[in-house]
Amino acid sequence: MKLYFSVASPYSRLMRIIIRQFNIAVDELEINPFDNDSDFLQVNPLAKVPCLVLPNQQALFDSEVIARYLDQEFAHSRLFTAEPYWSQQQFFALLKGCLDIAVQLRQEQMRAELGVESLFFKQRFEQAILRSMPVIEAKLSTFESLMPASKMLLVCLLEYLDFRHQQLNWRQLAPNCCKWLHQHNGDSCYIETQPSSH
Ligand SMILES: N[C@@H](CCC(=O)N[C@@H](CS)C(=O)NCC(=O)O)C(=O)O
C-alpha cells in the first residue's frame, strides 16, 4: 500500500500514527498537495492528503474512511469501538470538526500571505475553535476510557493548534486537555509524526 501524505497535515498524521501503532506495511510518499502532482490528482481528484492506494490500485480517502479501513483490516476493529457508543462517535466528530476549522483557519493565513484574507472568516473560525475547546475539555472528563481513534485524533488536534495557531492559547481554555496531552503524546508513533513545515 502507498500513502500520500504531508508532514504538516493533521489528517495525514492520524494515518501515520495508526500505521506505526499496528506495524502496517505502507510506503509513505510525502507530497505537497498544492503542487498538483499529476500522479496524485489521478488517485485523488480532490487533491487532498491523506490518500491511501491499495495493492489493487483502489484509492481511499478521506482520513476517516482510511482510518476505518485500516482499523478493520489491521487493528481488529478496536479503534472506533468504545462505550457509550454514540457519545464516543459524537466526540470523534467534534474533534474532526474542530480540526476541519483549524485547517480552514490555516488557509486564511495562506490567503493573508496572498493579500486576500477575510477578517470575517478568520474571526468566525477562531471563535468556533475557542467555543469548542471548553466543550472538548468537559466531554473528555465524562469518558471512562476514550475511543482509541479519538485519543489519536485529540493529540493531532492539540498539537496542530500549537503548530499553526499558537495565538489561540487553547491551554487557558482547556487546562485538563493540556495535562491529558502530556500523558498521551510520548509514544514513538506520536513523536515520529510531529507536524513540521519543511
Ligand atoms: N476531509 C479530509 C480533509 C483533508 C484535507 O483537508 N487535507 C489538507 C491538508 S491538511 C489538504 O490536502 N489540502 C489541500 C487543499 O485543500 O487543496 C480528510 O479528512 O482527509
The ligand as a Tripos MOL2 file, in Angstrom:
@<TRIPOS>MOLECULE
LIG
   20    19     1     0     0
SMALL
NO_CHARGES

@<TRIPOS>ATOM
      1 N1        -11.7530   15.7050    4.9730 N.3       1 LIG1
      2 C1        -10.3980   15.4490    4.5270 C.3       1 LIG1
      3 C2         -9.5870   16.7330    4.6740 C.3       1 LIG1
      4 C3         -8.1750   16.5770    4.1420 C.3       1 LIG1
      5 C4         -7.5050   17.9310    3.9830 C.2       1 LIG1
      6 O1         -8.1370   18.9990    4.0320 O.2       1 LIG1
      7 N2         -6.1910   17.8970    3.7630 N.am      1 LIG1
      8 C5         -5.4620   19.1110    3.5390 C.3       1 LIG1
      9 C6         -4.1080   19.0830    4.2540 C.3       1 LIG1
     10 S1         -4.3540   19.1900    5.9940 S.3       1 LIG1
     11 C7         -5.1740   19.2420    2.0560 C.2       1 LIG1
     12 O2         -4.7670   18.2820    1.4370 O.2       1 LIG1
     13 N3         -5.3920   20.4280    1.4890 N.am      1 LIG1
     14 C8         -5.1590   20.6760    0.1160 C.3       1 LIG1
     15 C9         -6.2630   21.5160   -0.4650 C.2       1 LIG1
     16 O3         -7.1390   21.9780    0.3040 O.co2     1 LIG1
     17 O4         -6.2770   21.7190   -1.6720 O.co2     1 LIG1
     18 C10        -9.7990   14.3020    5.3330 C.2       1 LIG1
     19 O5        -10.2810   14.0430    6.4500 O.co2     1 LIG1
     20 O6         -8.8990   13.6140    4.8310 O.co2     1 LIG1
@<TRIPOS>BOND
     1     1     2 1
     2     2     3 1
     3     2    18 1
     4     3     4 1
     5     4     5 1
     6     5     6 2
     7     5     7 1
     8     7     8 1
     9     8     9 1
    10     8    11 1
    11     9    10 1
    12    11    12 2
    13    11    13 1
    14    13    14 1
    15    14    15 1
    16    15    16 2
    17    15    17 1
    18    18    19 2
    19    18    20 1
@<TRIPOS>SUBSTRUCTURE
     1 LIG1         1 GROUP 0 **** ****
